[in-house]
Amino acid sequence: MKFGVLANTSISDWELAVFAENIGYDSVWFGDSQMIWSDVYATMALAAHNTSRIRIGSGVSIAGPRIPPVAANAIATINQLAPGRVHMAIGTGHTAMRTMGFNPLKAKAFREYVRVLSALLRGEPVSFTWEGETHEIAHMHRGEGFFDFEHKIPLYVAANGPLGCKTAGLYGDGRVAIMEGLGQFAQSTAQVAQGAREAGRQLPDPFPQAMLVSALVLRPGETLASERVVEAIGAEVMAFVHYWWEASVLTGDEPAIPEPCRDVWEQFKRFTRGLNLPIDELHRRIHGGHCTYLREEERRFVTPELIKASSPLVGTPDEIIDHLRAYEAAGVGEVVILCPTAPSREVYTDIRDHVIDRY
């Protein structure tokens, strides 16, 4: 099992990558959400230049705002700074698109995007359609110090649904899952394999799969209702509620809410209705502080039931290790820990000291 951290992408705190390297983590992943964080590639460039061992990558880059040749150029530029230490994860764009009021890229368009991107990352010419016109494209001036496609850039496809998982099997070098339970993870793994079979593709064994998940070591006497726990985990936990809200707006139906969280969900719906805001402003209000800090008005929604349902790696060291062993047995090769900005160094150090060193 490998261990990574996922940073709230801040150009003022690229040193988090240096910190994670110094305390022994395998990787640092940088989120891509242009309306709430610093530019992901500018931040990764600083991290790449100032580290020597740790693997650096996007977690995850968003397909919607950038066409594939631009995205490939950006990550290959980082690879020029840290050859062989760079990976890319690509997704349809939950927060990045919805903070602007748009839906994530649809499954068919995403699959085409990943087809083009994966070929470019391999350094191959590929047909690309832009505004109804199709041409074969390829990056030029290779070997001149502008970018590096010679050292492999593994492409992880961020997917939880069946079509996205099949796309990972078709074109990905790995998959990123976001806080999946063991049952859903097994189902997703089968869908990845199905996508590979349909394409006549032989996947490596094991196929790399990373799990993005919030985690926190409980200290003696702490419970899931303790103030430090709520502060350290609350922003990540509320991201689940934000996703449920967006899904309900998108489909007109309620998503599958875990039964212990129904009461919190009903309270949150009443809260959003009471804001009485136009929909565009409401999108921005919903995602304020998203995965970065816990807003005071949302603190009451961070209940032990919600933490338990969304964050299996919050517990005592023994409990966390048990969950990690179950993940590893199911095929998870890397766990990437999400944490709000302020407590991140303390949280990552606790996990290193009390979990990773024992694991």
NUVO-665205 format. One line per 10 residues: number of its first residue (from 1); their letters; for each residue z, y negated, x of C-alpha. Coordinates in nm, 3 decimals, always signed. Each point is the difference from the previous one (the first is absolute). Layout:
REM NUVO-665205
NUM	A	Z:Y:X  ...
//
This chain:
REM NUVO-665205
1	MKFGVLANTS	+0.000:+0.000:+0.000  -0.092:-0.346:+0.125  +0.181:-0.317:-0.106  -0.142:-0.346:-0.053  +0.098:-0.333:-0.150  -0.195:-0.220:-0.239  +0.031:-0.371:+0.072  -0.017:-0.289:-0.242  -0.288:-0.159:+0.189  +0.132:-0.320:+0.157
11	ISDWELAVFA	-0.173:-0.182:+0.284  +0.346:-0.138:+0.084  +0.150:+0.349:+0.036  -0.259:+0.209:+0.179  +0.288:+0.087:+0.236  +0.107:+0.260:-0.256  -0.266:+0.224:+0.156  +0.162:-0.043:+0.342  +0.340:+0.072:-0.152  -0.125:+0.318:-0.170
21	ENIGYDSVWF	-0.164:+0.117:+0.324  +0.315:-0.065:+0.203  +0.223:+0.204:-0.230  -0.240:+0.295:-0.006  -0.212:-0.015:-0.316  -0.346:+0.157:+0.015  -0.193:-0.260:-0.199  +0.009:-0.339:-0.166  -0.212:-0.068:-0.308  -0.079:-0.351:-0.126
31	GDSQMIWSDV	-0.052:-0.080:-0.368  -0.309:-0.189:-0.115  +0.057:-0.241:-0.288  -0.165:-0.336:+0.057  +0.184:-0.199:-0.268  +0.352:+0.086:+0.118  -0.009:+0.088:+0.374  -0.158:-0.108:+0.328  -0.344:+0.131:+0.091  +0.035:+0.367:+0.087
41	YATMALAAHN	-0.248:+0.003:+0.289  +0.133:-0.313:+0.171  +0.348:+0.151:-0.012  -0.119:+0.339:+0.124  -0.177:-0.169:+0.291  +0.327:-0.149:+0.121  +0.178:+0.334:-0.047  -0.274:+0.187:+0.187  +0.001:-0.244:+0.290  +0.378:+0.018:+0.042
51	TSRIRIGSGV	+0.059:+0.376:-0.027  -0.108:+0.294:+0.214  +0.084:+0.324:-0.180  +0.052:-0.035:-0.373  -0.290:+0.072:-0.237  -0.108:-0.306:-0.198  -0.191:-0.015:-0.324  -0.051:-0.151:-0.341  +0.208:+0.140:-0.278  -0.204:-0.055:-0.196
61	SIAGPRIPPV	-0.313:-0.213:+0.038  -0.145:-0.106:-0.332  -0.361:+0.072:-0.091  -0.049:-0.279:-0.254  +0.018:-0.319:+0.211  -0.211:+0.127:+0.296  -0.335:+0.178:+0.018  -0.001:+0.319:+0.213  -0.171:-0.142:+0.312  +0.255:-0.283:+0.014
71	AANAIATINQ	+0.291:+0.241:-0.036  -0.142:+0.234:+0.265  -0.055:-0.291:+0.238  +0.358:-0.121:-0.050  +0.168:+0.332:+0.078  -0.237:+0.074:+0.289  +0.095:-0.339:+0.146  +0.365:+0.111:-0.003  -0.113:+0.328:+0.160  -0.147:-0.203:+0.286
81	LAPGRVHMAI	+0.354:-0.125:+0.070  +0.171:+0.339:-0.037  -0.269:+0.267:+0.042  +0.095:+0.333:-0.153  +0.322:-0.137:-0.152  -0.154:-0.139:-0.318  -0.046:+0.148:-0.346  -0.119:-0.143:-0.329  +0.117:+0.075:-0.352  -0.212:-0.123:-0.289
91	GTGHTAMRTM	+0.091:-0.040:-0.366  -0.130:-0.149:-0.325  +0.251:-0.285:+0.000  +0.295:+0.000:-0.241  +0.188:-0.312:+0.105  -0.280:-0.173:+0.191  -0.227:-0.003:-0.302  +0.257:-0.035:-0.279  +0.167:-0.305:+0.154  -0.335:-0.166:-0.074
101	GFNPLKAKAF	-0.018:+0.147:-0.351  -0.274:+0.251:+0.089  +0.009:+0.377:-0.029  -0.026:+0.225:+0.306  -0.342:+0.133:+0.097  -0.119:+0.274:-0.236  -0.017:+0.359:+0.126  -0.379:+0.026:+0.028  -0.035:-0.330:+0.187  +0.291:+0.095:+0.224
111	REYVRVLSAL	-0.163:+0.331:+0.091  -0.320:-0.181:+0.101  +0.204:-0.249:+0.201  +0.176:+0.281:+0.188  -0.333:+0.178:+0.064  -0.138:-0.307:+0.175  +0.323:-0.083:+0.182  +0.051:+0.353:+0.134  -0.351:+0.008:+0.148  +0.045:-0.339:+0.166
121	LRGEPVSFTW	+0.332:+0.107:+0.152  -0.178:+0.298:+0.151  -0.250:-0.242:+0.154  -0.287:+0.127:-0.215  -0.276:-0.193:-0.178  +0.045:+0.016:-0.379  -0.176:-0.126:-0.311  +0.185:-0.292:-0.160  -0.069:-0.175:-0.327  +0.092:-0.366:-0.041
131	EGETHEIAHM	-0.081:-0.197:-0.315  -0.258:+0.257:-0.106  -0.183:+0.021:+0.332  +0.033:+0.300:+0.235  -0.042:+0.008:+0.379  +0.102:+0.226:+0.284  +0.271:-0.172:+0.203  +0.174:+0.072:+0.331  +0.229:-0.198:+0.229  -0.182:-0.125:+0.309
141	HRGEGFFDFE	+0.117:-0.125:+0.343  +0.218:+0.307:+0.038  +0.162:+0.037:+0.340  -0.006:-0.376:+0.057  +0.371:-0.057:-0.066  -0.030:-0.128:-0.357  +0.126:+0.312:-0.178  +0.061:+0.368:+0.068  -0.156:+0.275:-0.209  -0.001:+0.245:+0.293
151	HKIPLYVAAN	+0.370:+0.086:-0.032  +0.044:+0.167:-0.338  +0.153:-0.209:-0.280  +0.146:+0.250:-0.252  -0.067:-0.105:-0.359  +0.275:+0.075:-0.251  -0.091:-0.031:-0.367  +0.284:-0.134:-0.214  -0.013:+0.201:-0.321  +0.231:+0.141:-0.264
161	GPLGCKTAGL	-0.249:+0.067:-0.282  -0.247:+0.290:-0.015  -0.318:-0.195:+0.075  +0.154:-0.182:+0.294  +0.137:+0.326:+0.140  -0.345:+0.157:-0.024  -0.138:-0.301:+0.189  +0.256:+0.070:+0.274  -0.132:+0.355:+0.018  -0.358:-0.123:+0.012
171	YGDGRVAIME	+0.029:-0.267:+0.268  +0.355:-0.044:+0.128  +0.162:+0.105:+0.325  +0.327:+0.002:-0.194  +0.167:-0.116:-0.321  +0.277:-0.248:-0.073  +0.225:+0.080:-0.296  +0.235:-0.255:-0.151  +0.343:+0.137:-0.094  -0.128:+0.327:-0.151
181	GLGQFAQSTA	+0.239:+0.271:-0.113  -0.056:+0.352:+0.130  -0.177:+0.115:-0.317  -0.242:-0.292:+0.001  -0.054:+0.037:+0.374  -0.105:+0.364:-0.041  -0.239:-0.098:-0.278  -0.149:-0.281:+0.209  -0.042:+0.232:+0.300  -0.195:+0.244:-0.217
191	QVAQGAREAG	-0.225:-0.284:-0.119  -0.069:-0.103:+0.361  -0.103:+0.357:+0.077  -0.221:+0.008:-0.310  -0.181:-0.315:+0.111  -0.064:+0.154:+0.342  -0.132:+0.325:-0.156  -0.238:-0.190:-0.226  -0.141:-0.173:+0.307  -0.017:+0.320:+0.204
201	RQLPDPFPQA	+0.244:-0.154:+0.246  +0.252:+0.195:+0.208  +0.324:-0.193:+0.025  +0.225:+0.031:+0.305  +0.311:+0.214:-0.049  +0.232:-0.171:-0.052  -0.176:-0.294:-0.163  +0.198:-0.312:+0.101  +0.198:-0.142:-0.291  +0.242:-0.291:+0.023
211	MLVSALVLRP	+0.259:-0.091:-0.262  +0.100:-0.363:-0.056  +0.357:+0.001:-0.128  +0.304:-0.225:-0.002  +0.306:+0.139:+0.176  +0.359:-0.098:+0.070  +0.298:+0.176:+0.155  +0.308:-0.036:-0.220  +0.314:-0.088:+0.189  +0.339:+0.158:-0.073
221	GETLASERVV	+0.128:-0.119:-0.339  -0.335:-0.145:-0.111  -0.171:+0.092:-0.325  -0.341:-0.084:-0.142  +0.164:-0.295:-0.176  +0.147:-0.152:+0.320  -0.107:-0.356:+0.080  -0.145:+0.085:+0.342  -0.204:+0.282:-0.150  -0.143:-0.218:-0.277
231	EAIGAEVMAF	-0.086:-0.274:+0.250  -0.161:+0.238:+0.251  -0.201:+0.209:-0.245  -0.044:-0.225:-0.303  -0.334:-0.163:+0.087  -0.167:+0.338:+0.060  +0.152:+0.150:-0.315  -0.118:-0.292:-0.213  -0.355:+0.058:+0.126  +0.000:+0.307:-0.224
241	VHYWWEASVL	+0.090:-0.211:-0.301  -0.267:-0.254:+0.091  -0.254:+0.284:+0.016  +0.109:+0.132:-0.342  -0.042:-0.346:-0.147  -0.347:-0.047:+0.149  -0.106:+0.347:-0.114  +0.109:-0.079:-0.354  -0.199:-0.328:+0.004  -0.307:+0.177:+0.140
251	TGDEPAIPEP	-0.007:+0.290:-0.245  +0.185:-0.134:-0.301  +0.215:+0.315:+0.017  +0.330:+0.061:+0.167  -0.007:+0.201:+0.322  +0.212:+0.313:+0.039  +0.348:-0.146:+0.048  +0.271:+0.242:+0.122  +0.246:+0.049:-0.285  +0.304:-0.130:+0.196
261	CRDVWEQFKR	-0.193:-0.327:+0.056  -0.103:-0.064:-0.362  +0.284:-0.243:-0.062  -0.085:-0.207:+0.311  -0.367:-0.001:-0.101  +0.079:-0.129:-0.349  +0.222:-0.272:+0.147  -0.274:-0.103:+0.243  -0.258:-0.023:-0.280  +0.234:-0.227:-0.198
271	FTRGLNLPID	+0.053:-0.208:+0.313  -0.375:-0.052:+0.057  -0.061:-0.085:-0.367  +0.279:-0.256:+0.018  -0.172:-0.181:+0.286  -0.272:-0.106:-0.244  -0.252:-0.069:+0.280  -0.383:+0.004:+0.001  -0.129:+0.333:+0.133  -0.124:-0.137:+0.335
281	ELHRRIHGGH	+0.334:-0.163:+0.074  +0.178:+0.313:-0.121  -0.187:+0.216:+0.254  +0.129:-0.226:+0.275  +0.353:-0.006:-0.142  +0.013:+0.379:-0.027  -0.093:+0.049:+0.367  +0.215:-0.275:+0.148  +0.205:+0.156:+0.281  -0.199:+0.323:-0.035
291	CTYLREEERR	+0.128:+0.253:+0.258  +0.127:-0.293:+0.208  +0.325:-0.123:-0.155  +0.194:+0.058:-0.321  -0.010:-0.294:-0.238  +0.334:-0.082:-0.160  -0.146:+0.021:-0.351  -0.104:+0.362:+0.063  +0.323:+0.123:+0.158  +0.135:+0.127:-0.334
301	FVTPELIKAS	-0.293:+0.241:-0.032  +0.081:+0.182:+0.326  +0.215:+0.272:-0.151  +0.114:+0.327:+0.163  -0.233:+0.182:-0.240  -0.300:-0.203:+0.116  +0.088:+0.046:+0.367  +0.041:+0.374:-0.047  -0.333:+0.032:-0.183  -0.201:-0.203:+0.251
311	SPLVGTPDEI	+0.167:+0.059:+0.338  +0.090:+0.359:+0.090  +0.079:-0.098:+0.360  +0.298:-0.213:-0.097  +0.317:+0.199:+0.061  +0.224:+0.150:+0.264  -0.161:+0.117:+0.324  +0.022:+0.363:-0.114  -0.164:-0.080:-0.334  -0.283:-0.190:+0.169
321	IDHLRAYEAA	-0.059:+0.279:+0.252  -0.017:+0.257:-0.281  -0.267:-0.209:-0.177  -0.192:-0.042:+0.325  -0.004:+0.374:+0.064  -0.132:+0.057:-0.352  -0.271:-0.262:+0.059  -0.098:+0.160:+0.329  -0.015:+0.347:-0.154  -0.232:-0.140:-0.269
331	GVGEVVILCP	-0.239:-0.143:+0.260  +0.118:-0.355:+0.067  -0.062:-0.068:+0.368  +0.130:-0.356:+0.021  +0.256:-0.202:-0.193  -0.050:-0.377:+0.004  +0.308:-0.195:-0.103  -0.029:-0.309:-0.218  +0.268:-0.265:+0.019  +0.039:-0.366:-0.098
341	TAPSREVYTD	-0.026:-0.246:+0.286  +0.360:-0.116:+0.048  +0.183:+0.334:+0.047  -0.293:+0.186:+0.162  +0.131:+0.026:+0.356  +0.341:+0.119:-0.116  -0.153:+0.254:-0.242  -0.244:+0.137:+0.259  +0.276:+0.031:+0.261  +0.230:+0.184:-0.242
351	IRDHVIDRY	-0.275:+0.246:-0.088  -0.081:+0.056:+0.367  +0.366:+0.054:+0.091  +0.114:+0.212:-0.295  -0.317:+0.177:-0.114  -0.286:+0.009:+0.251  +0.217:+0.084:+0.300  +0.148:+0.294:-0.194  -0.330:+0.107:-0.152
//
